[in-house]
Amino acid sequence: MVLSLMLPLALAAAPARPPRGLPRPSPVPGGVALLEVGAGPAAPEVRYLGERVLVRRGPRGWVALVGIKLSAKPGTAHVEVDGRPLPFTIRAKRYPEQRITVPDPRKVTPTKEDEARIAREDALMKPVWKLWPEGATASLAFLQPTPGRLTASFGMRRIFNGELRSPHAGLDIAAPAGQAVKAPAAGEVVLTGDFFFSGNAVFIAHGEGVVSLLCHLSRIDVKQGDRVEAGQVVGRVGSTGRSTAPHLHWSLSLNDARVDPRIFLR
Ligand SMILES: [Zn+2]
């Protein structure tokens, strides 16, 4: 009985082409899987690794946009659709390696005091990535937050001063210090601060678990609780935190998974 109920869902296939207004599917670590999750009148509740997943109406029914963490293992994974498992496949993707020399060794091997600060900051940031503000509908078409060359750095395995560190969970935009940084989409400023690795940072919750981080800023021009429109200035390009030259780092997250922001660039 249970099995027969599960079968129609288990057979639901990923759409071959993206429905209009939705991004192209990229079911790889750091990408977004698009899953058909039913055609009922109300959107089903979809969860992945316990986190609520963004669901949008497509031409043939509901489509879940599942952010896949860079740390995800390729193979079969599952979302829960109204509590029932729906399998999908995460394909392998090999990101290039990047070797970076950081002059300040503490940014690579933090001291004990630094570790305490990093832990405090992690505790502040962790819940922010999961925010799902009531009533806010996330845009799925984002503006580039500042002009400049997009580096192909998302997902790179990074070796700082010869030591392997976490992969690059964002996009870097080469830009001069002081250049305006704009909100890539409307949302609420949910956290600002000066962080050990990120430097001056602005977190924007766009709605439905979609969150942006804009960081290494020289200046922050908004405060926590501010509503921002797409294109509104939130700060200035800088080189604060673990950074070797002025640039903007933009992380974009869905269901607490940092994905390649280029997936959603207009
Ligand atoms: Zn970066």
Residues whose N, C-alpha, C, O or C-beta is under 5 A from the ligand:
A	BS01	ZN	G170 L171 D172 H249
